[in-house]
Amino acid sequence: MIPLQGLKLKFCTPTSAGGYLRSSYIGRLAVINGDIPEIFPVNFSVAGETLVFRTAPGTKLRALLSGAVAAFEVDGLNPYATEVWSVVAKGRPEPFDETRMSLPDDDADREPWQPGIKDHLVALAPTDLTGRRFAVRSRTRWWPPVDFSADWL
């Protein structure tokens, strides 16, 4: 980790960012659909250094296979909720190629959460992988109030 001067924010090395990425299974996929950014929650697997997820035909698949760069973000926190992390992977998605790639044995049968047929496997090999982590204040300092109208007017 590379600490910022005077702050508790730390940038992750690519190795630690990859470790955080592997510790999760749901993230947000950001693509450009024409001129409009779109963000989709997806569950995923990591095969070697490549992110793999399923999708159905539609906006997401068209945007993914357009040749444009996509971004993928995963966030998490430690068991005590005293430190959070965020990892962003960027790269050009491509159809999953079973002749060059293989799914991890423990995730080979991972199913999407949303019902429906999602028979397109997409691979995203990050060309840029960044991450950061930082300590959070106690929940009494950042947790939203129960009655929004009292504190937000």
Chimera marker file (.cmm) of the C-alpha trace (Angstrom):
<marker_set name="trace">
<marker id="1" x="0.000" y="0.000" z="0.000" r="1" g="1" b="0" radius="0.5"/>
<marker id="2" x="1.162" y="3.511" z="-0.802" r="1" g="1" b="0" radius="0.5"/>
<marker id="3" x="-0.177" y="5.970" z="1.831" r="1" g="1" b="0" radius="0.5"/>
<marker id="4" x="-1.194" y="9.491" z="0.840" r="1" g="1" b="0" radius="0.5"/>
<marker id="5" x="0.437" y="12.285" z="2.824" r="1" g="1" b="0" radius="0.5"/>
<marker id="6" x="-1.609" y="13.030" z="5.965" r="1" g="1" b="0" radius="0.5"/>
<marker id="7" x="-4.579" y="10.872" z="4.910" r="1" g="1" b="0" radius="0.5"/>
<marker id="8" x="-5.642" y="7.378" z="5.816" r="1" g="1" b="0" radius="0.5"/>
<marker id="9" x="-6.344" y="6.572" z="2.158" r="1" g="1" b="0" radius="0.5"/>
<marker id="10" x="-3.940" y="4.005" z="0.736" r="1" g="1" b="0" radius="0.5"/>
<marker id="11" x="-3.501" y="2.989" z="-2.890" r="1" g="1" b="0" radius="0.5"/>
<marker id="12" x="-3.258" y="-0.748" z="-3.493" r="1" g="1" b="0" radius="0.5"/>
<marker id="13" x="-0.517" y="-2.443" z="-5.416" r="1" g="1" b="0" radius="0.5"/>
<marker id="14" x="-1.784" y="-4.410" z="-8.436" r="1" g="1" b="0" radius="0.5"/>
<marker id="15" x="-1.223" y="-7.631" z="-6.453" r="1" g="1" b="0" radius="0.5"/>
<marker id="16" x="-3.312" y="-6.530" z="-3.465" r="1" g="1" b="0" radius="0.5"/>
<marker id="17" x="-5.994" y="-5.041" z="-5.768" r="1" g="1" b="0" radius="0.5"/>
<marker id="18" x="-6.203" y="-8.418" z="-7.500" r="1" g="1" b="0" radius="0.5"/>
<marker id="19" x="-6.555" y="-10.130" z="-4.123" r="1" g="1" b="0" radius="0.5"/>
<marker id="20" x="-9.481" y="-7.899" z="-3.175" r="1" g="1" b="0" radius="0.5"/>
<marker id="21" x="-11.052" y="-8.542" z="-6.574" r="1" g="1" b="0" radius="0.5"/>
<marker id="22" x="-10.784" y="-12.314" z="-6.091" r="1" g="1" b="0" radius="0.5"/>
<marker id="23" x="-12.381" y="-12.066" z="-2.644" r="1" g="1" b="0" radius="0.5"/>
<marker id="24" x="-15.668" y="-10.861" z="-4.117" r="1" g="1" b="0" radius="0.5"/>
<marker id="25" x="-18.254" y="-12.208" z="-6.526" r="1" g="1" b="0" radius="0.5"/>
<marker id="26" x="-20.488" y="-9.231" z="-7.323" r="1" g="1" b="0" radius="0.5"/>
<marker id="27" x="-19.547" y="-5.907" z="-8.840" r="1" g="1" b="0" radius="0.5"/>
<marker id="28" x="-20.660" y="-3.144" z="-11.181" r="1" g="1" b="0" radius="0.5"/>
<marker id="29" x="-19.914" y="-3.177" z="-14.870" r="1" g="1" b="0" radius="0.5"/>
<marker id="30" x="-19.686" y="0.221" z="-16.605" r="1" g="1" b="0" radius="0.5"/>
<marker id="31" x="-20.020" y="0.378" z="-20.391" r="1" g="1" b="0" radius="0.5"/>
<marker id="32" x="-20.729" y="3.048" z="-22.979" r="1" g="1" b="0" radius="0.5"/>
<marker id="33" x="-23.940" y="2.468" z="-24.925" r="1" g="1" b="0" radius="0.5"/>
<marker id="34" x="-23.692" y="4.862" z="-27.866" r="1" g="1" b="0" radius="0.5"/>
<marker id="35" x="-23.004" y="8.119" z="-26.029" r="1" g="1" b="0" radius="0.5"/>
<marker id="36" x="-24.605" y="7.071" z="-22.760" r="1" g="1" b="0" radius="0.5"/>
<marker id="37" x="-22.804" y="5.453" z="-19.834" r="1" g="1" b="0" radius="0.5"/>
<marker id="38" x="-24.595" y="2.423" z="-18.383" r="1" g="1" b="0" radius="0.5"/>
<marker id="39" x="-23.825" y="0.584" z="-15.135" r="1" g="1" b="0" radius="0.5"/>
<marker id="40" x="-24.981" y="-2.973" z="-14.422" r="1" g="1" b="0" radius="0.5"/>
<marker id="41" x="-24.609" y="-5.096" z="-11.292" r="1" g="1" b="0" radius="0.5"/>
<marker id="42" x="-23.181" y="-8.499" z="-12.221" r="1" g="1" b="0" radius="0.5"/>
<marker id="43" x="-21.863" y="-11.513" z="-10.401" r="1" g="1" b="0" radius="0.5"/>
<marker id="44" x="-18.554" y="-12.748" z="-11.751" r="1" g="1" b="0" radius="0.5"/>
<marker id="45" x="-15.698" y="-15.204" z="-11.491" r="1" g="1" b="0" radius="0.5"/>
<marker id="46" x="-11.975" y="-14.661" z="-11.878" r="1" g="1" b="0" radius="0.5"/>
<marker id="47" x="-10.169" y="-17.048" z="-14.214" r="1" g="1" b="0" radius="0.5"/>
<marker id="48" x="-6.433" y="-16.435" z="-13.909" r="1" g="1" b="0" radius="0.5"/>
<marker id="49" x="-6.222" y="-12.677" z="-14.421" r="1" g="1" b="0" radius="0.5"/>
<marker id="50" x="-9.503" y="-12.433" z="-16.368" r="1" g="1" b="0" radius="0.5"/>
<marker id="51" x="-12.949" y="-11.461" z="-15.081" r="1" g="1" b="0" radius="0.5"/>
<marker id="52" x="-15.730" y="-13.645" z="-16.462" r="1" g="1" b="0" radius="0.5"/>
<marker id="53" x="-19.497" y="-13.102" z="-16.307" r="1" g="1" b="0" radius="0.5"/>
<marker id="54" x="-22.657" y="-14.212" z="-18.090" r="1" g="1" b="0" radius="0.5"/>
<marker id="55" x="-25.157" y="-12.011" z="-19.867" r="1" g="1" b="0" radius="0.5"/>
<marker id="56" x="-28.125" y="-12.203" z="-22.217" r="1" g="1" b="0" radius="0.5"/>
<marker id="57" x="-28.485" y="-10.481" z="-25.582" r="1" g="1" b="0" radius="0.5"/>
<marker id="58" x="-29.337" y="-6.802" z="-25.228" r="1" g="1" b="0" radius="0.5"/>
<marker id="59" x="-27.862" y="-3.441" z="-24.299" r="1" g="1" b="0" radius="0.5"/>
<marker id="60" x="-25.096" y="-4.797" z="-22.080" r="1" g="1" b="0" radius="0.5"/>
<marker id="61" x="-23.859" y="-7.405" z="-24.552" r="1" g="1" b="0" radius="0.5"/>
<marker id="62" x="-23.952" y="-4.980" z="-27.502" r="1" g="1" b="0" radius="0.5"/>
<marker id="63" x="-21.991" y="-2.395" z="-25.535" r="1" g="1" b="0" radius="0.5"/>
<marker id="64" x="-19.499" y="-5.005" z="-24.318" r="1" g="1" b="0" radius="0.5"/>
<marker id="65" x="-18.784" y="-6.309" z="-27.788" r="1" g="1" b="0" radius="0.5"/>
<marker id="66" x="-18.633" y="-2.898" z="-29.475" r="1" g="1" b="0" radius="0.5"/>
<marker id="67" x="-14.857" y="-2.751" z="-29.016" r="1" g="1" b="0" radius="0.5"/>
<marker id="68" x="-15.000" y="0.038" z="-26.440" r="1" g="1" b="0" radius="0.5"/>
<marker id="69" x="-13.185" y="-0.130" z="-23.118" r="1" g="1" b="0" radius="0.5"/>
<marker id="70" x="-15.297" y="-1.123" z="-20.111" r="1" g="1" b="0" radius="0.5"/>
<marker id="71" x="-14.754" y="-0.633" z="-16.401" r="1" g="1" b="0" radius="0.5"/>
<marker id="72" x="-15.601" y="-2.988" z="-13.570" r="1" g="1" b="0" radius="0.5"/>
<marker id="73" x="-15.746" y="-1.966" z="-9.896" r="1" g="1" b="0" radius="0.5"/>
<marker id="74" x="-15.866" y="-4.087" z="-6.774" r="1" g="1" b="0" radius="0.5"/>
<marker id="75" x="-16.104" y="-2.761" z="-3.219" r="1" g="1" b="0" radius="0.5"/>
<marker id="76" x="-15.884" y="-4.433" z="0.156" r="1" g="1" b="0" radius="0.5"/>
<marker id="77" x="-15.131" y="-3.978" z="3.815" r="1" g="1" b="0" radius="0.5"/>
<marker id="78" x="-13.331" y="-5.826" z="6.532" r="1" g="1" b="0" radius="0.5"/>
<marker id="79" x="-15.290" y="-7.962" z="9.037" r="1" g="1" b="0" radius="0.5"/>
<marker id="80" x="-15.379" y="-5.136" z="11.588" r="1" g="1" b="0" radius="0.5"/>
<marker id="81" x="-16.522" y="-2.473" z="9.083" r="1" g="1" b="0" radius="0.5"/>
<marker id="82" x="-13.583" y="-0.294" z="10.079" r="1" g="1" b="0" radius="0.5"/>
<marker id="83" x="-11.867" y="-0.341" z="6.694" r="1" g="1" b="0" radius="0.5"/>
<marker id="84" x="-13.299" y="-0.354" z="3.167" r="1" g="1" b="0" radius="0.5"/>
<marker id="85" x="-11.723" y="-1.017" z="-0.203" r="1" g="1" b="0" radius="0.5"/>
<marker id="86" x="-12.563" y="-0.364" z="-3.825" r="1" g="1" b="0" radius="0.5"/>
<marker id="87" x="-10.975" y="-1.916" z="-6.921" r="1" g="1" b="0" radius="0.5"/>
<marker id="88" x="-11.473" y="-0.787" z="-10.527" r="1" g="1" b="0" radius="0.5"/>
<marker id="89" x="-10.484" y="-2.941" z="-13.495" r="1" g="1" b="0" radius="0.5"/>
<marker id="90" x="-10.472" y="-1.501" z="-17.030" r="1" g="1" b="0" radius="0.5"/>
<marker id="91" x="-10.067" y="-3.333" z="-20.310" r="1" g="1" b="0" radius="0.5"/>
<marker id="92" x="-11.645" y="-4.411" z="-23.588" r="1" g="1" b="0" radius="0.5"/>
<marker id="93" x="-14.240" y="-7.146" z="-23.143" r="1" g="1" b="0" radius="0.5"/>
<marker id="94" x="-14.387" y="-10.075" z="-25.525" r="1" g="1" b="0" radius="0.5"/>
<marker id="95" x="-16.403" y="-13.264" z="-25.879" r="1" g="1" b="0" radius="0.5"/>
<marker id="96" x="-15.136" y="-16.003" z="-23.588" r="1" g="1" b="0" radius="0.5"/>
<marker id="97" x="-12.991" y="-18.351" z="-25.681" r="1" g="1" b="0" radius="0.5"/>
<marker id="98" x="-12.969" y="-21.889" z="-24.280" r="1" g="1" b="0" radius="0.5"/>
<marker id="99" x="-9.961" y="-22.781" z="-26.452" r="1" g="1" b="0" radius="0.5"/>
<marker id="100" x="-7.814" y="-20.170" z="-24.646" r="1" g="1" b="0" radius="0.5"/>
<marker id="101" x="-9.594" y="-19.724" z="-21.307" r="1" g="1" b="0" radius="0.5"/>
<marker id="102" x="-11.065" y="-21.917" z="-18.607" r="1" g="1" b="0" radius="0.5"/>
<marker id="103" x="-13.406" y="-21.225" z="-15.730" r="1" g="1" b="0" radius="0.5"/>
<marker id="104" x="-12.138" y="-21.862" z="-12.217" r="1" g="1" b="0" radius="0.5"/>
<marker id="105" x="-13.282" y="-25.298" z="-11.012" r="1" g="1" b="0" radius="0.5"/>
<marker id="106" x="-14.991" y="-23.890" z="-7.920" r="1" g="1" b="0" radius="0.5"/>
<marker id="107" x="-16.938" y="-21.291" z="-9.965" r="1" g="1" b="0" radius="0.5"/>
<marker id="108" x="-17.640" y="-23.225" z="-13.162" r="1" g="1" b="0" radius="0.5"/>
<marker id="109" x="-21.353" y="-23.534" z="-12.349" r="1" g="1" b="0" radius="0.5"/>
<marker id="110" x="-21.925" y="-20.013" z="-11.003" r="1" g="1" b="0" radius="0.5"/>
<marker id="111" x="-25.343" y="-18.833" z="-12.095" r="1" g="1" b="0" radius="0.5"/>
<marker id="112" x="-26.482" y="-15.233" z="-12.531" r="1" g="1" b="0" radius="0.5"/>
<marker id="113" x="-28.770" y="-13.960" z="-9.775" r="1" g="1" b="0" radius="0.5"/>
<marker id="114" x="-31.383" y="-12.584" z="-12.143" r="1" g="1" b="0" radius="0.5"/>
<marker id="115" x="-33.626" y="-15.239" z="-13.709" r="1" g="1" b="0" radius="0.5"/>
<marker id="116" x="-33.501" y="-15.888" z="-17.420" r="1" g="1" b="0" radius="0.5"/>
<marker id="117" x="-31.181" y="-17.438" z="-19.927" r="1" g="1" b="0" radius="0.5"/>
<marker id="118" x="-27.769" y="-15.789" z="-19.964" r="1" g="1" b="0" radius="0.5"/>
<marker id="119" x="-25.877" y="-17.910" z="-22.418" r="1" g="1" b="0" radius="0.5"/>
<marker id="120" x="-23.131" y="-15.422" z="-23.368" r="1" g="1" b="0" radius="0.5"/>
<marker id="121" x="-19.917" y="-15.653" z="-21.388" r="1" g="1" b="0" radius="0.5"/>
<marker id="122" x="-17.875" y="-12.460" z="-21.532" r="1" g="1" b="0" radius="0.5"/>
<marker id="123" x="-14.235" y="-12.071" z="-20.503" r="1" g="1" b="0" radius="0.5"/>
<marker id="124" x="-12.546" y="-8.862" z="-19.378" r="1" g="1" b="0" radius="0.5"/>
<marker id="125" x="-8.754" y="-9.055" z="-19.068" r="1" g="1" b="0" radius="0.5"/>
<marker id="126" x="-7.802" y="-5.876" z="-17.192" r="1" g="1" b="0" radius="0.5"/>
<marker id="127" x="-5.229" y="-3.640" z="-18.833" r="1" g="1" b="0" radius="0.5"/>
<marker id="128" x="-5.507" y="-1.301" z="-15.839" r="1" g="1" b="0" radius="0.5"/>
<marker id="129" x="-6.147" y="-2.467" z="-12.269" r="1" g="1" b="0" radius="0.5"/>
<marker id="130" x="-6.249" y="0.046" z="-9.437" r="1" g="1" b="0" radius="0.5"/>
<marker id="131" x="-7.464" y="-0.059" z="-5.883" r="1" g="1" b="0" radius="0.5"/>
<marker id="132" x="-7.637" y="1.912" z="-2.704" r="1" g="1" b="0" radius="0.5"/>
<marker id="133" x="-8.572" y="1.273" z="0.869" r="1" g="1" b="0" radius="0.5"/>
<marker id="134" x="-9.253" y="3.534" z="3.784" r="1" g="1" b="0" radius="0.5"/>
<marker id="135" x="-10.458" y="3.583" z="7.359" r="1" g="1" b="0" radius="0.5"/>
<marker id="136" x="-14.021" y="4.698" z="7.971" r="1" g="1" b="0" radius="0.5"/>
<marker id="137" x="-15.378" y="6.701" z="10.846" r="1" g="1" b="0" radius="0.5"/>
<marker id="138" x="-17.687" y="5.050" z="13.304" r="1" g="1" b="0" radius="0.5"/>
<marker id="139" x="-21.208" y="4.515" z="12.004" r="1" g="1" b="0" radius="0.5"/>
<marker id="140" x="-22.605" y="7.232" z="14.229" r="1" g="1" b="0" radius="0.5"/>
<marker id="141" x="-20.625" y="9.709" z="12.141" r="1" g="1" b="0" radius="0.5"/>
<marker id="142" x="-21.595" y="8.534" z="8.641" r="1" g="1" b="0" radius="0.5"/>
<marker id="143" x="-24.685" y="6.368" z="8.970" r="1" g="1" b="0" radius="0.5"/>
<marker id="144" x="-27.796" y="8.151" z="7.590" r="1" g="1" b="0" radius="0.5"/>
<marker id="145" x="-30.317" y="9.431" z="10.137" r="1" g="1" b="0" radius="0.5"/>
<marker id="146" x="-33.514" y="7.417" z="10.568" r="1" g="1" b="0" radius="0.5"/>
<marker id="147" x="-35.694" y="10.475" z="9.925" r="1" g="1" b="0" radius="0.5"/>
<marker id="148" x="-34.346" y="12.204" z="6.826" r="1" g="1" b="0" radius="0.5"/>
<marker id="149" x="-36.747" y="15.122" z="7.107" r="1" g="1" b="0" radius="0.5"/>
<marker id="150" x="-35.311" y="16.168" z="10.476" r="1" g="1" b="0" radius="0.5"/>
<marker id="151" x="-31.681" y="16.532" z="9.388" r="1" g="1" b="0" radius="0.5"/>
<marker id="152" x="-31.893" y="17.223" z="5.662" r="1" g="1" b="0" radius="0.5"/>
<marker id="153" x="-34.070" y="20.322" z="5.526" r="1" g="1" b="0" radius="0.5"/>
<link id1="1" id2="2" r="1" g="1" b="0" radius="0.2"/>
<link id1="2" id2="3" r="1" g="1" b="0" radius="0.2"/>
<link id1="3" id2="4" r="1" g="1" b="0" radius="0.2"/>
<link id1="4" id2="5" r="1" g="1" b="0" radius="0.2"/>
<link id1="5" id2="6" r="1" g="1" b="0" radius="0.2"/>
<link id1="6" id2="7" r="1" g="1" b="0" radius="0.2"/>
<link id1="7" id2="8" r="1" g="1" b="0" radius="0.2"/>
<link id1="8" id2="9" r="1" g="1" b="0" radius="0.2"/>
<link id1="9" id2="10" r="1" g="1" b="0" radius="0.2"/>
<link id1="10" id2="11" r="1" g="1" b="0" radius="0.2"/>
<link id1="11" id2="12" r="1" g="1" b="0" radius="0.2"/>
<link id1="12" id2="13" r="1" g="1" b="0" radius="0.2"/>
<link id1="13" id2="14" r="1" g="1" b="0" radius="0.2"/>
<link id1="14" id2="15" r="1" g="1" b="0" radius="0.2"/>
<link id1="15" id2="16" r="1" g="1" b="0" radius="0.2"/>
<link id1="16" id2="17" r="1" g="1" b="0" radius="0.2"/>
<link id1="17" id2="18" r="1" g="1" b="0" radius="0.2"/>
<link id1="18" id2="19" r="1" g="1" b="0" radius="0.2"/>
<link id1="19" id2="20" r="1" g="1" b="0" radius="0.2"/>
<link id1="20" id2="21" r="1" g="1" b="0" radius="0.2"/>
<link id1="21" id2="22" r="1" g="1" b="0" radius="0.2"/>
<link id1="22" id2="23" r="1" g="1" b="0" radius="0.2"/>
<link id1="23" id2="24" r="1" g="1" b="0" radius="0.2"/>
<link id1="24" id2="25" r="1" g="1" b="0" radius="0.2"/>
<link id1="25" id2="26" r="1" g="1" b="0" radius="0.2"/>
<link id1="26" id2="27" r="1" g="1" b="0" radius="0.2"/>
<link id1="27" id2="28" r="1" g="1" b="0" radius="0.2"/>
<link id1="28" id2="29" r="1" g="1" b="0" radius="0.2"/>
<link id1="29" id2="30" r="1" g="1" b="0" radius="0.2"/>
<link id1="30" id2="31" r="1" g="1" b="0" radius="0.2"/>
<link id1="31" id2="32" r="1" g="1" b="0" radius="0.2"/>
<link id1="32" id2="33" r="1" g="1" b="0" radius="0.2"/>
<link id1="33" id2="34" r="1" g="1" b="0" radius="0.2"/>
<link id1="34" id2="35" r="1" g="1" b="0" radius="0.2"/>
<link id1="35" id2="36" r="1" g="1" b="0" radius="0.2"/>
<link id1="36" id2="37" r="1" g="1" b="0" radius="0.2"/>
<link id1="37" id2="38" r="1" g="1" b="0" radius="0.2"/>
<link id1="38" id2="39" r="1" g="1" b="0" radius="0.2"/>
<link id1="39" id2="40" r="1" g="1" b="0" radius="0.2"/>
<link id1="40" id2="41" r="1" g="1" b="0" radius="0.2"/>
<link id1="41" id2="42" r="1" g="1" b="0" radius="0.2"/>
<link id1="42" id2="43" r="1" g="1" b="0" radius="0.2"/>
<link id1="43" id2="44" r="1" g="1" b="0" radius="0.2"/>
<link id1="44" id2="45" r="1" g="1" b="0" radius="0.2"/>
<link id1="45" id2="46" r="1" g="1" b="0" radius="0.2"/>
<link id1="46" id2="47" r="1" g="1" b="0" radius="0.2"/>
<link id1="47" id2="48" r="1" g="1" b="0" radius="0.2"/>
<link id1="48" id2="49" r="1" g="1" b="0" radius="0.2"/>
<link id1="49" id2="50" r="1" g="1" b="0" radius="0.2"/>
<link id1="50" id2="51" r="1" g="1" b="0" radius="0.2"/>
<link id1="51" id2="52" r="1" g="1" b="0" radius="0.2"/>
<link id1="52" id2="53" r="1" g="1" b="0" radius="0.2"/>
<link id1="53" id2="54" r="1" g="1" b="0" radius="0.2"/>
<link id1="54" id2="55" r="1" g="1" b="0" radius="0.2"/>
<link id1="55" id2="56" r="1" g="1" b="0" radius="0.2"/>
<link id1="56" id2="57" r="1" g="1" b="0" radius="0.2"/>
<link id1="57" id2="58" r="1" g="1" b="0" radius="0.2"/>
<link id1="58" id2="59" r="1" g="1" b="0" radius="0.2"/>
<link id1="59" id2="60" r="1" g="1" b="0" radius="0.2"/>
<link id1="60" id2="61" r="1" g="1" b="0" radius="0.2"/>
<link id1="61" id2="62" r="1" g="1" b="0" radius="0.2"/>
<link id1="62" id2="63" r="1" g="1" b="0" radius="0.2"/>
<link id1="63" id2="64" r="1" g="1" b="0" radius="0.2"/>
<link id1="64" id2="65" r="1" g="1" b="0" radius="0.2"/>
<link id1="65" id2="66" r="1" g="1" b="0" radius="0.2"/>
<link id1="66" id2="67" r="1" g="1" b="0" radius="0.2"/>
<link id1="67" id2="68" r="1" g="1" b="0" radius="0.2"/>
<link id1="68" id2="69" r="1" g="1" b="0" radius="0.2"/>
<link id1="69" id2="70" r="1" g="1" b="0" radius="0.2"/>
<link id1="70" id2="71" r="1" g="1" b="0" radius="0.2"/>
<link id1="71" id2="72" r="1" g="1" b="0" radius="0.2"/>
<link id1="72" id2="73" r="1" g="1" b="0" radius="0.2"/>
<link id1="73" id2="74" r="1" g="1" b="0" radius="0.2"/>
<link id1="74" id2="75" r="1" g="1" b="0" radius="0.2"/>
<link id1="75" id2="76" r="1" g="1" b="0" radius="0.2"/>
<link id1="76" id2="77" r="1" g="1" b="0" radius="0.2"/>
<link id1="77" id2="78" r="1" g="1" b="0" radius="0.2"/>
<link id1="78" id2="79" r="1" g="1" b="0" radius="0.2"/>
<link id1="79" id2="80" r="1" g="1" b="0" radius="0.2"/>
<link id1="80" id2="81" r="1" g="1" b="0" radius="0.2"/>
<link id1="81" id2="82" r="1" g="1" b="0" radius="0.2"/>
<link id1="82" id2="83" r="1" g="1" b="0" radius="0.2"/>
<link id1="83" id2="84" r="1" g="1" b="0" radius="0.2"/>
<link id1="84" id2="85" r="1" g="1" b="0" radius="0.2"/>
<link id1="85" id2="86" r="1" g="1" b="0" radius="0.2"/>
<link id1="86" id2="87" r="1" g="1" b="0" radius="0.2"/>
<link id1="87" id2="88" r="1" g="1" b="0" radius="0.2"/>
<link id1="88" id2="89" r="1" g="1" b="0" radius="0.2"/>
<link id1="89" id2="90" r="1" g="1" b="0" radius="0.2"/>
<link id1="90" id2="91" r="1" g="1" b="0" radius="0.2"/>
<link id1="91" id2="92" r="1" g="1" b="0" radius="0.2"/>
<link id1="92" id2="93" r="1" g="1" b="0" radius="0.2"/>
<link id1="93" id2="94" r="1" g="1" b="0" radius="0.2"/>
<link id1="94" id2="95" r="1" g="1" b="0" radius="0.2"/>
<link id1="95" id2="96" r="1" g="1" b="0" radius="0.2"/>
<link id1="96" id2="97" r="1" g="1" b="0" radius="0.2"/>
<link id1="97" id2="98" r="1" g="1" b="0" radius="0.2"/>
<link id1="98" id2="99" r="1" g="1" b="0" radius="0.2"/>
<link id1="99" id2="100" r="1" g="1" b="0" radius="0.2"/>
<link id1="100" id2="101" r="1" g="1" b="0" radius="0.2"/>
<link id1="101" id2="102" r="1" g="1" b="0" radius="0.2"/>
<link id1="102" id2="103" r="1" g="1" b="0" radius="0.2"/>
<link id1="103" id2="104" r="1" g="1" b="0" radius="0.2"/>
<link id1="104" id2="105" r="1" g="1" b="0" radius="0.2"/>
<link id1="105" id2="106" r="1" g="1" b="0" radius="0.2"/>
<link id1="106" id2="107" r="1" g="1" b="0" radius="0.2"/>
<link id1="107" id2="108" r="1" g="1" b="0" radius="0.2"/>
<link id1="108" id2="109" r="1" g="1" b="0" radius="0.2"/>
<link id1="109" id2="110" r="1" g="1" b="0" radius="0.2"/>
<link id1="110" id2="111" r="1" g="1" b="0" radius="0.2"/>
<link id1="111" id2="112" r="1" g="1" b="0" radius="0.2"/>
<link id1="112" id2="113" r="1" g="1" b="0" radius="0.2"/>
<link id1="113" id2="114" r="1" g="1" b="0" radius="0.2"/>
<link id1="114" id2="115" r="1" g="1" b="0" radius="0.2"/>
<link id1="115" id2="116" r="1" g="1" b="0" radius="0.2"/>
<link id1="116" id2="117" r="1" g="1" b="0" radius="0.2"/>
<link id1="117" id2="118" r="1" g="1" b="0" radius="0.2"/>
<link id1="118" id2="119" r="1" g="1" b="0" radius="0.2"/>
<link id1="119" id2="120" r="1" g="1" b="0" radius="0.2"/>
<link id1="120" id2="121" r="1" g="1" b="0" radius="0.2"/>
<link id1="121" id2="122" r="1" g="1" b="0" radius="0.2"/>
<link id1="122" id2="123" r="1" g="1" b="0" radius="0.2"/>
<link id1="123" id2="124" r="1" g="1" b="0" radius="0.2"/>
<link id1="124" id2="125" r="1" g="1" b="0" radius="0.2"/>
<link id1="125" id2="126" r="1" g="1" b="0" radius="0.2"/>
<link id1="126" id2="127" r="1" g="1" b="0" radius="0.2"/>
<link id1="127" id2="128" r="1" g="1" b="0" radius="0.2"/>
<link id1="128" id2="129" r="1" g="1" b="0" radius="0.2"/>
<link id1="129" id2="130" r="1" g="1" b="0" radius="0.2"/>
<link id1="130" id2="131" r="1" g="1" b="0" radius="0.2"/>
<link id1="131" id2="132" r="1" g="1" b="0" radius="0.2"/>
<link id1="132" id2="133" r="1" g="1" b="0" radius="0.2"/>
<link id1="133" id2="134" r="1" g="1" b="0" radius="0.2"/>
<link id1="134" id2="135" r="1" g="1" b="0" radius="0.2"/>
<link id1="135" id2="136" r="1" g="1" b="0" radius="0.2"/>
<link id1="136" id2="137" r="1" g="1" b="0" radius="0.2"/>
<link id1="137" id2="138" r="1" g="1" b="0" radius="0.2"/>
<link id1="138" id2="139" r="1" g="1" b="0" radius="0.2"/>
<link id1="139" id2="140" r="1" g="1" b="0" radius="0.2"/>
<link id1="140" id2="141" r="1" g="1" b="0" radius="0.2"/>
<link id1="141" id2="142" r="1" g="1" b="0" radius="0.2"/>
<link id1="142" id2="143" r="1" g="1" b="0" radius="0.2"/>
<link id1="143" id2="144" r="1" g="1" b="0" radius="0.2"/>
<link id1="144" id2="145" r="1" g="1" b="0" radius="0.2"/>
<link id1="145" id2="146" r="1" g="1" b="0" radius="0.2"/>
<link id1="146" id2="147" r="1" g="1" b="0" radius="0.2"/>
<link id1="147" id2="148" r="1" g="1" b="0" radius="0.2"/>
<link id1="148" id2="149" r="1" g="1" b="0" radius="0.2"/>
<link id1="149" id2="150" r="1" g="1" b="0" radius="0.2"/>
<link id1="150" id2="151" r="1" g="1" b="0" radius="0.2"/>
<link id1="151" id2="152" r="1" g="1" b="0" radius="0.2"/>
<link id1="152" id2="153" r="1" g="1" b="0" radius="0.2"/>
</marker_set>
